[in-house]
């Protein structure tokens, strides 16, 4: 695999891992009665989301700078766009103290998009990554 494709692949893979952690922690919070633990967990979920956001921003710039090497695949731009939707939904619902039902829906759409891009990038274990992320 081309070195640039490996770099892009690693950016989106690591970004997905951090996004998944943010999602998992967010939904653990709902079952906790301890307010201090809830706030601590929310802080961690937001930190993981920030890590994912940083990696996907890097991936977007890297993709634009290397479009001739990586090809102009709609699966790659869709992945980045779906992450942005998940990120916005997560932050808006935290800010407004709304239910995270749509956060979950957008995460699942993002996960499906990661699977599509991951197949093209030959990311090892992409199916198990996504299946595990989408477990309730």
Secondary structure by P-SEA (a helix, b strand, c coil): ccaaaaaaaaaaaaaaaaaaaaaaaaaaaaacccaaaaaaaaaaaaaaaaaaaaaaaaaaaaaaaccccccccaaaaaaaaaaaaaaaaaaaaaaacccaaaaaaaaaaaaaaaaaaaaaacccaaaaaaaaaacc
